[in-house]
Amino acid sequence: MARWLASHPAPSDADDEADDAADRADVPPDFFKSNGIEPPQPINAHSDDEAWIAPEIWQDNAHIVRVFGAMQTQWRMGFAGPTGLDYSALPVVVRMMRVPLDCRGDVFMGVRVMELATLGVYADKRQLENSKRRG
């Protein structure tokens, strides 16, 4: 999910259609906007040939996706870009997102998986940019 979100930025027009797409993804309509994520667009909602649809979020992963989205302001930055999430903020975010106690271990592990996938996408993008600059 994180790798997909990081590598498929959504177009930013058609807000009403984006809310419909978010509903289909089984997340609250304002989830993407409130977490600083570009909202998904339904198929054929923009002029590009590539169709963009929201990925399906399984109910078992809903807390993980919500917490990961809320943690997007907590990236530690290095000279080459993001290096990982600041885990000192995670307990506060988990409590604020009202994650049940018995789910918190799974949420922590899921956030780590999404973090690593996202870092992998960022590394791939940096490598591609560097190879373009070199010629």
C-alpha positions in Angstrom: 0.0 0.0 0.0 2.7 2.5 1.0 4.8 1.7 -2.1 1.7 2.1 -4.2 0.7 5.4 -2.6 4.2 6.8 -2.9 4.6 5.9 -6.5 1.1 6.9 -7.8 0.5 10.5 -7.0 -3.1 11.4 -7.7 -4.2 14.4 -9.8 -5.5 17.1 -7.6 -8.7 18.2 -9.4 -12.2 16.9 -9.1 -12.6 16.9 -5.3 -16.1 15.5 -5.3 -15.0 12.5 -7.4 -12.0 12.1 -5.1 -14.4 11.8 -2.1 -16.4 9.2 -3.9 -13.2 7.2 -4.6 -12.2 7.5 -0.9 -15.6 6.1 0.1 -15.0 3.1 -2.2 -11.6 2.6 -0.6 -13.4 2.1 2.8 -11.8 5.2 4.4 -13.5 8.4 5.7 -14.0 10.9 2.8 -11.7 13.5 4.5 -8.9 10.9 5.3 -6.6 11.8 2.4 -7.0 15.6 2.7 -6.7 15.6 6.5 -3.5 13.6 6.3 -1.8 15.6 3.6 -2.3 12.9 1.0 -3.5 13.7 -2.5 -7.0 12.2 -2.8 -7.5 9.4 -5.2 -9.4 9.9 -8.5 -11.8 7.5 -10.0 -10.9 5.9 -13.4 -11.0 8.3 -16.3 -11.4 11.3 -14.0 -8.4 13.1 -15.6 -7.1 13.5 -19.1 -4.0 11.2 -18.7 -4.2 7.9 -20.4 -3.2 6.1 -17.2 -6.2 5.3 -15.0 -5.8 6.0 -11.2 -8.0 4.3 -8.7 -7.8 4.1 -4.9 -6.5 0.8 -3.7 -8.8 -1.3 -1.7 -7.9 -1.2 2.0 -8.7 -4.3 3.9 -10.5 -3.8 7.2 -7.7 -5.6 9.0 -5.3 -2.8 7.8 -7.5 0.2 8.3 -5.8 1.2 11.6 -2.4 0.8 10.0 -3.2 3.0 7.0 -4.8 5.7 9.2 -1.8 5.8 11.6 0.7 5.8 8.7 -1.2 8.7 7.1 -1.2 10.6 10.3 2.5 10.1 10.7 3.4 11.8 7.4 4.5 14.9 9.3 7.0 12.8 11.3 9.6 11.9 8.7 13.2 12.3 9.8 15.2 14.0 7.1 18.8 13.6 6.0 20.8 15.1 3.2 19.4 12.6 0.7 15.8 13.0 1.9 13.6 10.9 4.3 15.5 8.4 6.5 12.6 7.0 8.5 9.7 8.0 10.8 10.2 9.6 14.2 8.9 6.8 16.4 8.7 9.1 19.4 5.5 10.5 17.9 3.9 7.1 17.3 2.4 6.5 20.7 0.7 9.9 20.7 -0.6 9.3 17.1 -1.9 5.8 18.0 -3.8 7.2 21.0 -5.2 10.1 19.1 -6.4 7.8 16.3 -8.1 5.7 19.0 -6.4 2.4 18.1 -7.5 -0.4 20.4 -4.8 -1.6 22.8 -5.0 -5.2 21.4 -4.2 -3.9 17.9 -1.3 -1.6 18.7 1.5 -4.2 18.2 0.1 -5.1 14.7 -0.3 -1.4 13.9 3.4 -0.8 14.8 4.6 -3.6 12.7 2.3 -2.5 9.8 3.6 1.1 10.0 7.1 -0.2 9.8 6.3 -2.2 6.7 4.7 0.8 5.0 7.7 3.0 6.1 10.2 0.6 4.5 8.2 0.4 1.3 7.9 4.2 1.1 11.6 4.6 1.7 12.2 2.1 -1.1 10.2 4.2 -3.5 12.0 7.3 -2.5 15.4 5.6 -3.0 14.3 4.4 -6.4 13.2 7.9 -7.4 16.5 9.4 -6.2 18.5 6.8 -8.1 16.4 7.6 -11.3 17.0 11.3 -10.8 20.7 10.8 -10.3 21.0 8.7 -13.4 19.2 11.3 -15.5 21.5 14.0 -14.3 24.6 12.0 -15.1 23.4 11.6 -18.7 
